[in-house]
Amino acid sequence: MSSTYWREVPTRFRSKVNKDIRRSVGLNQEPPPRCEDPETAYFPVDGVARIVHGDLSSMLVGGIGSLFFQLLHPLAMAGVAQHSRYQNDPFGRLLQTANFIGTTTYGTRSDAYAAIERVLAVHEAVRGTADDEAPYYANDPHLLAWVHAAETSMFLRGYLRFGKLRLTRDQCDTYVKEMSRLARDLNVEDPPSTVAQLDATIERFRPELRLSNDGVIGRDFVINGFSKGPLQRAAYRLLVLSALELLDPWARDLLGVRTKPFLIRHVIRGATHLLCSTLRAFVPPTKPVSGPSSQH
């Protein structure tokens, strides 16, 4: 064989592992094309959202944390339980979410607005009553505000804990402000634009949160996962434990789960950092146009 073949072996190997990792988390399609034109991009091309959302490993932790957080609202969980097939087709739901995040983060304004309109159109039919007979409607701005706050908080916390770069407080506020544009376009009224406002929004929702019967089923499904093979199951277990640690103690109490602080700090956290670094070697974060450069 030629020397060129052997030189290309590492590249082909990384490409294969990249595709295998993406497929294992439901990303069986190529990511949407990136818009690098600041005049037509939906999110700033040099913004913080592209840094946070471009790191698959920390987004996996934050994404799982977001699922735990969201299911604590009985109306949000009722909508998922009654109008989705998340247990039968979890990868399909993950792919839809990933495509939406990818399009709004890296796409043009026209592509992002089209994705937002599709989500709102699907939500129109998501109506019903929860286990306490309270009515829900997926396009209710108040309910959308909860979903937005849960996702934004967990994505940011996941990156701060396991992301490649260090973000300053100002950059964290910038991320929340960038995400507030998406929230407004989803008809959320007065979304938070700083971390302090985001924390205050979550605090205001606390009286509405509880673990419903649908929430118990959703919690157990997320905890147990749907990975195949011992290696994938072990990796998923690390991600779940680290995601639970992102939540405040009161949220874990509502979920009815207990973590072991010593084990988390001295074993799980380090193992998850190693897992994220390994994933990052094969699925590199998207390169920011400019931004923070110091590493953990």
C-alpha positions as CSV (number, residue, x, y, z in Angstrom):
1,M,0.0,0.0,0.0
2,S,1.1,3.5,-0.7
3,S,2.4,5.9,2.0
4,T,-0.6,8.1,1.3
5,Y,-2.9,5.4,2.4
6,W,-1.2,5.0,5.8
7,R,-1.1,8.7,6.3
8,E,-4.9,8.9,5.8
9,V,-5.6,6.0,8.2
10,P,-5.9,8.3,11.3
11,T,-8.1,10.7,9.5
12,R,-10.4,7.9,8.3
13,F,-10.5,6.4,11.8
14,R,-11.4,9.7,13.4
15,S,-14.1,10.2,10.8
16,K,-15.6,6.8,11.4
17,V,-15.6,7.2,15.2
18,N,-17.1,10.7,14.8
19,K,-20.0,9.2,12.8
20,D,-20.4,6.3,15.3
21,I,-20.5,8.7,18.3
22,R,-23.0,11.0,16.6
23,R,-25.2,8.0,15.6
24,S,-25.1,6.6,19.2
25,V,-26.8,9.8,20.4
26,G,-29.3,10.0,17.6
27,L,-27.5,12.4,15.3
28,N,-27.6,10.3,12.1
29,Q,-27.8,13.3,9.8
30,E,-25.1,15.8,8.8
31,P,-25.2,19.0,10.8
32,P,-26.9,21.9,9.1
33,P,-24.7,24.3,7.1
34,R,-23.1,27.1,9.1
35,C,-23.9,30.7,8.2
36,E,-20.8,32.8,8.7
37,D,-22.3,36.0,7.4
38,P,-23.1,38.4,10.3
39,E,-25.7,40.2,8.1
40,T,-27.8,37.1,7.6
41,A,-27.0,34.8,10.5
42,Y,-29.7,34.3,13.2
43,F,-27.3,34.2,16.1
44,P,-24.1,36.3,16.2
45,V,-21.4,34.4,14.4
46,D,-18.9,35.4,17.1
47,G,-21.4,34.8,19.9
48,V,-21.4,32.6,23.0
49,A,-24.3,30.4,21.9
50,R,-22.1,29.0,19.1
51,I,-19.4,28.1,21.7
52,V,-21.8,26.5,24.1
53,H,-23.9,24.6,21.6
54,G,-20.9,23.6,19.5
55,D,-19.5,21.4,22.2
56,L,-21.3,18.0,21.9
57,S,-19.9,16.4,25.0
58,S,-21.0,19.1,27.5
59,M,-24.3,19.5,25.6
60,L,-25.0,15.9,26.3
61,V,-24.7,16.5,30.0
62,G,-26.7,19.7,29.8
63,G,-29.3,18.2,27.5
64,I,-30.0,15.3,30.0
65,G,-30.1,17.8,32.8
66,S,-32.7,19.9,30.8
67,L,-34.9,16.8,30.4
68,F,-34.9,16.2,34.1
69,F,-35.7,19.8,34.8
70,Q,-38.4,20.1,32.2
71,L,-40.3,17.1,33.4
72,L,-40.8,18.7,36.8
73,H,-43.5,20.9,35.3
74,P,-46.6,18.7,35.3
75,L,-48.2,20.5,32.3
76,A,-45.0,20.3,30.2
77,M,-44.6,16.6,31.1
78,A,-48.3,15.9,30.3
79,G,-47.9,17.4,26.8
80,V,-44.8,15.2,26.2
81,A,-46.4,12.0,27.6
82,Q,-49.7,12.4,25.6
83,H,-48.5,13.8,22.3
84,S,-45.1,12.3,21.7
85,R,-43.6,8.8,21.2
86,Y,-40.5,9.5,23.2
87,Q,-40.3,6.0,24.7
88,N,-40.8,4.3,21.3
89,D,-38.7,6.7,19.3
90,P,-36.2,8.5,21.6
91,F,-33.7,9.0,18.8
92,G,-36.3,10.7,16.6
93,R,-37.1,13.2,19.3
94,L,-33.4,13.8,20.0
95,L,-32.8,14.4,16.3
96,Q,-35.6,16.9,16.1
97,T,-34.3,18.8,19.1
98,A,-30.7,18.7,17.8
99,N,-31.8,19.9,14.3
100,F,-33.7,22.8,15.9
101,I,-30.8,23.9,18.1
102,G,-28.4,23.5,15.2
103,T,-30.5,25.5,12.7
104,T,-31.2,28.4,15.1
105,T,-27.6,28.5,16.4
106,Y,-25.8,28.2,13.1
107,G,-28.3,28.9,10.4
108,T,-29.6,32.0,8.6
109,R,-32.4,34.1,9.9
110,S,-34.7,32.7,7.2
111,D,-33.8,29.1,8.1
112,A,-34.2,29.8,11.8
113,Y,-37.6,31.5,11.4
114,A,-38.8,28.5,9.3
115,A,-37.7,26.1,12.0
116,I,-39.4,28.2,14.7
117,E,-42.7,28.3,12.7
118,R,-42.5,24.5,12.3
119,V,-42.2,24.1,16.1
120,L,-45.1,26.4,16.8
121,A,-47.2,24.7,14.2
122,V,-46.6,21.3,15.8
123,H,-47.3,22.8,19.2
124,E,-50.8,23.9,18.1
125,A,-52.2,20.4,18.4
126,V,-50.5,19.8,21.7
127,R,-53.4,20.4,24.1
128,G,-55.1,18.5,26.9
129,T,-55.3,18.1,30.6
130,A,-52.7,16.9,33.1
131,D,-53.3,14.3,35.9
132,D,-55.0,17.0,38.1
133,E,-57.3,18.1,35.3
134,A,-55.4,21.3,34.7
135,P,-55.4,22.3,31.0
136,Y,-52.2,22.7,29.1
137,Y,-51.4,24.1,25.7
138,A,-47.8,23.8,24.3
139,N,-47.8,27.2,22.7
140,D,-48.8,28.9,26.0
141,P,-46.1,31.6,26.5
142,H,-45.9,30.8,30.2
143,L,-45.2,27.1,29.6
144,L,-42.7,28.0,26.8
145,A,-41.0,30.3,29.3
146,W,-40.4,27.3,31.6
147,V,-39.0,25.1,28.8
148,H,-36.8,27.9,27.7
149,A,-35.5,28.6,31.2
150,A,-34.8,25.0,31.9
151,E,-32.9,24.4,28.6
152,T,-30.9,27.7,28.8
153,S,-29.9,27.0,32.4
154,M,-28.9,23.4,31.9
155,F,-27.0,24.0,28.7
156,L,-25.0,26.8,30.3
157,R,-24.4,24.9,33.5
158,G,-23.3,21.8,31.5
159,Y,-20.8,23.9,29.6
160,L,-19.5,25.7,32.7
161,R,-18.8,22.3,34.3
162,F,-17.6,20.3,31.4
163,G,-17.0,22.6,28.4
164,K,-13.6,23.2,26.8
165,L,-13.3,26.9,27.5
166,R,-13.8,29.1,30.5
167,L,-16.6,31.6,30.2
168,T,-16.5,34.9,32.1
169,R,-19.6,36.2,33.9
170,D,-20.2,38.7,31.1
171,Q,-20.1,35.9,28.5
172,C,-22.6,33.9,30.6
173,D,-24.9,36.9,30.5
174,T,-24.3,37.2,26.8
175,Y,-25.4,33.6,26.3
176,V,-28.6,34.2,28.2
177,K,-29.2,37.4,26.2
178,E,-28.6,35.6,22.9
179,M,-31.0,32.8,23.8
180,S,-33.6,35.4,24.8
181,R,-34.0,36.3,21.1
182,L,-35.0,32.7,20.4
183,A,-37.4,32.8,23.3
184,R,-39.1,36.0,22.1
185,D,-39.5,34.5,18.6
186,L,-41.2,31.5,20.2
187,N,-43.6,34.0,21.8
188,V,-42.1,33.9,25.3
189,E,-43.0,37.2,27.1
190,D,-40.1,39.1,28.6
191,P,-37.5,36.3,28.6
192,P,-34.5,36.7,30.9
193,S,-31.4,38.3,29.4
194,T,-28.9,37.8,32.3
195,V,-28.0,34.8,34.5
196,A,-29.5,36.6,37.5
197,Q,-32.8,37.1,35.6
198,L,-32.7,33.4,34.5
199,D,-32.2,32.2,38.1
200,A,-35.1,34.5,39.2
201,T,-37.3,33.1,36.4
202,I,-36.7,29.5,37.6
203,E,-37.3,30.5,41.2
204,R,-40.7,32.0,40.2
205,F,-41.7,28.6,38.7
206,R,-40.9,26.6,41.8
207,P,-44.4,26.6,43.2
208,E,-45.7,25.1,40.0
209,L,-43.2,22.2,39.9
210,R,-43.9,18.7,41.1
211,L,-43.2,15.1,40.0
212,S,-46.4,13.9,38.3
213,N,-47.2,10.3,37.5
214,D,-46.1,11.0,33.9
215,G,-43.0,12.6,35.4
216,V,-42.1,9.5,37.3
217,I,-42.2,7.5,34.1
218,G,-40.2,10.1,32.2
219,R,-37.6,10.4,35.0
220,D,-37.1,6.6,35.1
221,F,-36.9,6.4,31.3
222,V,-34.2,9.1,31.2
223,I,-32.3,7.5,34.1
224,N,-32.3,4.1,32.6
225,G,-31.6,5.3,29.1
226,F,-31.8,3.4,25.9
227,S,-28.1,2.7,25.1
228,K,-27.0,-0.6,23.7
229,G,-23.8,-2.4,24.9
230,P,-22.0,-2.2,28.2
231,L,-19.6,0.6,27.1
232,Q,-22.4,2.9,26.0
233,R,-24.4,2.1,29.1
234,A,-21.5,3.0,31.4
235,A,-20.9,6.2,29.5
236,Y,-24.6,7.1,29.7
237,R,-24.6,6.4,33.4
238,L,-21.8,8.9,33.9
239,L,-23.7,11.5,31.9
240,V,-26.8,11.0,33.9
241,L,-25.1,11.3,37.3
242,S,-23.3,14.4,36.1
243,A,-26.5,15.9,34.7
244,L,-28.3,15.3,38.0
245,E,-25.5,17.2,39.8
246,L,-26.2,20.2,37.6
247,L,-29.6,20.5,39.3
248,D,-30.1,22.4,42.5
249,P,-30.7,20.2,45.6
250,W,-34.4,21.2,45.7
251,A,-34.9,20.0,42.1
252,R,-33.3,16.7,42.9
253,D,-35.5,16.4,45.9
254,L,-38.6,17.0,43.7
255,L,-37.3,14.3,41.3
256,G,-36.9,11.9,44.2
257,V,-33.3,11.1,43.4
258,R,-30.3,11.1,45.7
259,T,-26.7,11.7,44.7
260,K,-23.6,10.8,46.7
261,P,-21.6,14.1,47.0
262,F,-18.2,12.4,47.8
263,L,-18.5,10.0,44.9
264,I,-19.7,12.7,42.5
265,R,-16.8,15.1,43.4
266,H,-14.0,12.6,43.6
267,V,-15.0,10.0,41.0
268,I,-17.9,10.8,38.7
269,R,-16.9,14.4,37.9
270,G,-13.3,13.4,36.9
271,A,-14.6,10.4,34.9
272,T,-17.1,12.6,33.1
273,H,-14.3,15.1,32.3
274,L,-12.3,12.3,30.8
275,L,-15.3,11.0,28.8
276,C,-16.0,14.5,27.5
277,S,-12.3,15.0,26.5
278,T,-12.4,11.7,24.7
279,L,-15.6,12.6,22.8
280,R,-14.1,16.0,22.0
281,A,-11.1,14.4,20.4
282,F,-13.3,12.7,17.8
283,V,-16.2,15.3,17.7
284,P,-14.3,18.6,18.0
285,P,-16.2,21.7,19.2
286,T,-17.1,24.1,16.5
287,K,-14.5,26.8,16.3
288,P,-15.7,30.3,17.4
289,V,-14.9,33.2,15.2
290,S,-13.5,34.9,18.3
291,G,-14.0,34.5,22.0
292,P,-12.6,33.0,25.1
293,S,-9.3,31.1,24.8
294,S,-8.4,29.9,28.2
295,Q,-9.0,26.2,28.9
296,H,-10.0,24.2,32.0
